[in-house]
Amino acid sequence: MAEAALFERENELRLIMDATPALISYINTDFRYLRVNATYEHWFNISADQIAGKKAQDIIGKEAW
Protein backbone atom coordinates (compact mmCIF):
# COMPACT_ATOMS: atom_id res chain seq x y z
CA MET A 1 0.00 0.00 0.00
CA ALA A 2 2.75 2.48 0.93
CA GLU A 3 4.71 1.57 -2.21
CA ALA A 4 1.69 2.24 -4.39
CA ALA A 5 1.17 5.64 -2.78
CA LEU A 6 4.83 6.51 -3.26
CA PHE A 7 4.69 5.44 -6.90
CA GLU A 8 1.58 7.57 -7.44
CA ARG A 9 3.25 10.63 -5.87
CA GLU A 10 6.34 10.07 -8.02
CA ASN A 11 4.17 10.03 -11.14
CA GLU A 12 2.37 13.20 -10.05
CA LEU A 13 5.68 14.96 -9.45
CA ARG A 14 6.93 13.92 -12.88
CA LEU A 15 3.75 15.22 -14.55
CA ILE A 16 4.01 18.57 -12.76
CA MET A 17 7.71 18.93 -13.52
CA ASP A 18 7.30 18.05 -17.19
CA ALA A 19 4.32 20.39 -17.63
CA THR A 20 6.31 23.33 -16.29
CA PRO A 21 7.90 25.46 -19.04
CA ALA A 22 10.87 26.29 -16.82
CA LEU A 23 14.13 24.40 -16.38
CA ILE A 24 13.80 22.22 -13.28
CA SER A 25 16.49 19.94 -11.94
CA TYR A 26 17.38 18.20 -8.72
CA ILE A 27 21.06 17.86 -7.94
CA ASN A 28 22.90 16.26 -5.04
CA THR A 29 25.53 17.82 -2.77
CA ASP A 30 28.23 17.02 -5.35
CA PHE A 31 26.22 19.04 -7.92
CA ARG A 32 25.40 15.90 -9.90
CA TYR A 33 21.98 15.60 -11.50
CA LEU A 34 19.42 13.30 -9.94
CA ARG A 35 16.46 14.38 -12.08
CA VAL A 36 15.53 16.92 -14.75
CA ASN A 37 12.25 17.85 -16.39
CA ALA A 38 11.26 17.59 -20.06
CA THR A 39 11.99 21.29 -20.64
CA TYR A 40 15.56 20.64 -19.52
CA GLU A 41 15.85 17.81 -22.04
CA HIS A 42 14.50 19.98 -24.88
CA TRP A 43 16.58 23.03 -23.95
CA PHE A 44 19.89 21.15 -23.89
CA ASN A 45 18.83 18.59 -26.54
CA ILE A 46 19.91 15.65 -24.37
CA SER A 47 17.86 12.95 -22.65
CA ALA A 48 17.33 12.80 -18.91
CA ASP A 49 19.12 9.45 -18.85
CA GLN A 50 22.19 11.06 -20.41
CA ILE A 51 22.07 13.96 -17.91
CA ALA A 52 21.60 11.84 -14.77
CA GLY A 53 24.81 11.54 -12.78
CA LYS A 54 26.64 14.27 -14.67
CA LYS A 55 27.93 17.41 -12.95
CA ALA A 56 25.76 20.48 -13.51
CA GLN A 57 28.59 22.57 -14.90
CA ASP A 58 29.29 19.89 -17.53
CA ILE A 59 25.74 20.21 -18.86
CA ILE A 60 25.06 23.94 -18.56
CA GLY A 61 28.62 25.04 -19.28
CA LYS A 62 31.27 26.69 -17.14
CA GLU A 63 30.18 30.20 -18.12
CA ALA A 64 26.62 29.62 -16.93
CA TRP A 65 27.80 27.82 -13.81
C-alpha distances in whole Angstrom, upper triangle without the diagonal:
4,5,5,6,9,10,11,13,14,16,17,19,20,21,23,25,26,27,29,33,33,33,29,28,27,29,29,31,33,33,32,29,26,25,27,27,29,32,32,32,35,37,38,37,35,32,29,28,32,32,29,30,34,35,36,39,40,38,39,43,45,46,43,42
4,5,5,6,9,10,11,12,14,15,16,18,20,21,22,24,26,27,31,31,30,27,26,24,26,25,28,30,30,28,26,23,22,25,25,27,30,30,31,33,35,35,36,33,30,27,27,30,29,26,28,31,32,33,36,37,35,37,40,42,43,40,39
4,5,5,6,9,10,10,12,14,15,16,18,20,21,22,24,26,29,29,28,25,24,22,24,24,26,28,28,26,24,20,20,23,23,25,28,28,28,31,33,33,33,30,27,24,23,27,26,23,25,28,30,30,34,34,33,34,38,39,41,39,37
4,5,5,6,9,10,11,12,14,15,17,18,20,21,23,25,28,29,28,25,24,23,25,25,29,30,30,28,25,22,21,23,22,24,27,28,27,30,32,33,32,30,27,24,24,27,27,24,26,30,31,32,35,35,33,35,38,40,42,39,38
4,5,5,6,9,10,11,12,14,15,17,18,20,21,23,27,27,27,23,23,21,24,24,27,29,29,27,25,21,20,22,21,23,26,27,27,30,31,32,32,30,27,24,24,28,27,24,26,29,31,31,34,35,33,34,37,39,41,38,36
4,5,5,6,9,10,11,12,14,15,16,18,20,21,25,25,24,21,20,18,20,21,24,26,25,24,21,17,17,19,19,21,24,24,25,27,29,29,30,28,24,21,21,25,24,21,23,26,27,27,31,31,29,31,34,36,38,35,33
4,5,5,6,9,10,11,12,14,15,16,18,20,24,24,23,20,19,18,21,21,25,26,25,23,21,17,16,18,17,19,22,23,23,25,27,28,28,25,22,19,19,23,22,20,22,25,27,27,30,30,28,30,33,36,37,34,33
4,5,5,6,9,10,11,12,14,15,17,19,22,23,23,20,20,19,22,23,26,28,27,25,22,19,17,18,17,19,22,23,23,25,27,28,28,26,23,20,21,25,24,22,24,27,29,28,32,32,30,31,34,37,38,35,34
4,5,5,6,9,10,11,12,14,15,17,20,21,20,17,17,16,19,20,24,26,25,23,20,17,15,16,16,18,20,21,22,24,26,27,27,25,22,19,21,24,23,20,23,25,27,26,29,30,28,29,32,34,35,32,31
4,5,5,6,9,10,11,12,14,16,19,19,18,15,15,14,17,18,21,23,22,20,17,14,12,13,13,15,18,18,19,21,23,24,24,22,19,16,17,20,19,17,19,22,23,23,26,27,24,26,29,31,33,30,28
4,5,5,6,9,10,11,12,14,18,18,18,16,16,16,19,21,24,26,24,22,19,16,13,14,12,14,17,18,18,20,22,23,23,21,18,16,17,20,20,18,21,23,25,24,28,28,25,26,30,32,34,30,30
4,5,5,6,9,10,11,13,16,17,17,15,16,16,19,21,25,27,25,23,20,17,14,14,13,14,16,18,19,20,22,24,24,23,20,17,19,22,21,20,23,25,26,25,28,29,26,27,30,33,34,30,30
4,5,5,6,8,10,11,14,14,14,12,12,12,16,18,21,23,21,20,16,14,11,11,10,12,14,15,16,18,20,21,22,21,18,15,17,20,18,17,20,22,23,21,25,25,23,23,27,29,30,27,26
4,5,5,6,8,10,13,14,13,11,11,12,15,18,22,23,21,19,15,13,10,9,7,9,12,13,13,15,17,18,19,17,15,12,14,17,16,15,18,20,21,20,23,24,21,21,25,28,29,26,25
4,6,5,6,9,12,13,14,12,14,15,19,21,25,26,24,22,18,16,13,12,9,10,12,14,14,16,18,20,20,19,16,14,17,20,19,18,21,23,24,23,26,26,23,23,27,30,31,27,27
4,6,5,6,10,11,12,10,13,14,18,21,24,25,23,22,18,17,13,12,9,10,12,14,15,16,17,20,20,20,18,16,19,21,19,19,22,23,24,22,25,26,23,22,26,29,29,26,26
4,6,5,9,9,9,7,9,11,15,18,21,22,19,18,15,13,10,8,5,8,9,10,12,13,14,16,17,17,15,13,16,18,16,16,19,20,20,18,21,22,19,19,23,25,26,22,22
4,5,8,9,9,9,11,13,17,20,23,24,21,20,16,15,11,9,5,5,7,9,10,11,13,15,15,15,13,11,15,17,15,16,19,20,21,19,22,22,19,19,23,25,26,23,23
4,6,9,11,11,13,16,20,23,26,27,24,23,19,18,15,12,8,8,8,11,13,13,14,17,17,18,16,15,18,20,19,19,23,23,24,22,25,25,21,21,25,28,28,24,25
4,5,8,8,12,14,18,21,24,25,22,21,18,18,14,11,8,8,7,10,12,12,13,16,17,18,17,15,19,20,18,19,22,22,23,20,22,23,20,19,23,25,25,21,22
4,7,9,12,16,19,22,25,26,22,22,19,19,16,12,9,9,6,9,11,10,10,14,15,16,16,16,20,20,18,20,23,22,22,19,21,22,19,17,21,23,23,19,21
4,6,10,13,16,20,22,23,19,19,16,17,14,11,9,9,6,8,11,11,10,13,15,16,16,15,19,19,17,18,21,20,20,16,18,20,16,14,18,20,20,16,17
4,7,10,13,16,19,19,16,16,13,14,11,8,7,8,6,5,9,10,8,10,13,13,14,12,16,16,13,15,17,16,16,13,15,16,13,11,15,17,17,14,14
4,7,10,14,16,17,14,14,11,11,8,6,6,9,8,7,10,12,11,12,15,14,14,12,15,16,13,13,15,15,15,12,15,16,13,13,16,18,19,15,15
4,6,10,13,14,11,10,7,8,6,4,6,10,10,8,10,13,12,12,15,14,13,10,13,14,10,10,12,12,12,9,13,14,12,12,15,17,18,15,14
4,7,10,11,9,8,6,5,5,6,9,13,13,11,13,17,16,16,18,16,15,12,14,15,11,10,11,12,11,10,14,15,13,14,17,18,20,17,15
4,7,8,5,5,4,5,7,9,12,16,16,13,15,18,17,16,19,17,16,13,14,14,11,9,9,9,9,8,11,13,12,13,15,16,18,16,13
4,5,5,5,7,7,10,12,16,19,20,17,18,22,21,20,22,20,19,15,16,16,13,11,9,11,9,10,13,14,15,16,18,18,20,18,15
4,5,7,10,10,13,16,19,22,23,20,22,25,24,22,25,22,22,19,19,19,16,14,12,12,10,11,13,15,16,17,18,18,20,18,15
4,5,9,11,14,16,19,22,23,19,21,24,23,21,23,21,21,18,18,17,14,13,10,10,8,9,11,13,14,15,16,16,18,17,14
4,7,9,12,13,16,19,19,16,18,21,19,17,20,18,18,15,16,15,12,11,9,8,6,6,8,10,11,12,13,13,16,14,11
4,7,9,11,15,17,18,15,16,19,18,16,18,15,15,12,13,12,9,7,5,5,4,6,9,9,10,12,13,14,17,15,13
4,6,7,11,14,15,11,12,16,15,14,16,13,12,9,10,10,7,5,5,6,6,6,10,10,9,11,14,16,18,16,14
4,7,11,14,15,13,13,17,17,16,17,15,13,9,10,11,8,5,6,9,10,10,14,14,13,15,18,19,22,19,17
4,7,10,12,10,11,14,15,14,15,13,11,7,9,11,8,6,9,11,12,11,15,15,13,14,18,20,22,19,18
4,7,8,6,7,11,11,11,12,11,9,6,9,11,8,8,11,11,13,11,14,14,11,12,16,19,20,17,16
4,5,5,7,9,10,11,12,11,10,8,11,13,11,11,15,15,16,14,17,17,14,14,18,21,22,19,19
4,5,5,6,9,10,10,10,8,8,11,13,12,13,17,17,18,16,19,18,15,15,19,22,23,20,20
4,5,5,6,9,9,10,10,10,14,14,13,15,18,17,18,16,18,18,14,13,17,20,20,17,18
4,6,5,6,8,8,9,8,12,12,9,12,15,14,14,12,14,14,10,10,14,17,18,14,15
4,6,6,5,5,5,6,10,9,8,11,14,14,15,13,15,14,11,12,15,18,19,17,18
4,6,5,7,8,10,13,13,12,15,18,17,18,16,17,17,13,13,16,20,20,17,19
4,6,8,10,11,15,14,12,15,18,16,17,14,15,15,11,10,13,17,16,14,16
4,6,9,10,13,11,10,13,15,13,14,12,13,11,8,8,11,14,15,13,14
4,7,10,12,10,10,14,17,15,16,15,16,14,10,11,14,18,18,17,18
4,7,8,6,7,10,13,12,14,13,15,12,9,11,14,17,19,17,18
4,5,5,6,9,12,12,15,14,16,14,11,14,17,20,22,20,20
4,5,5,6,10,10,13,13,15,14,11,14,17,20,22,19,19
4,5,5,9,10,13,14,17,15,13,16,18,21,24,22,21
4,6,8,8,11,12,14,12,10,13,15,18,21,19,19
4,6,6,8,9,11,9,7,10,13,16,18,16,16
4,6,9,10,13,11,10,13,16,18,21,19,17
4,7,9,12,11,11,14,15,17,20,19,17
4,6,9,7,7,11,12,13,17,16,14
4,6,5,7,9,10,11,14,13,10
4,5,5,6,8,9,12,10,8
4,5,5,5,5,8,8,5
4,6,5,7,10,10,9
4,6,9,11,10,9
4,7,8,6,7
4,6,6,6
4,6,5
4,5
4
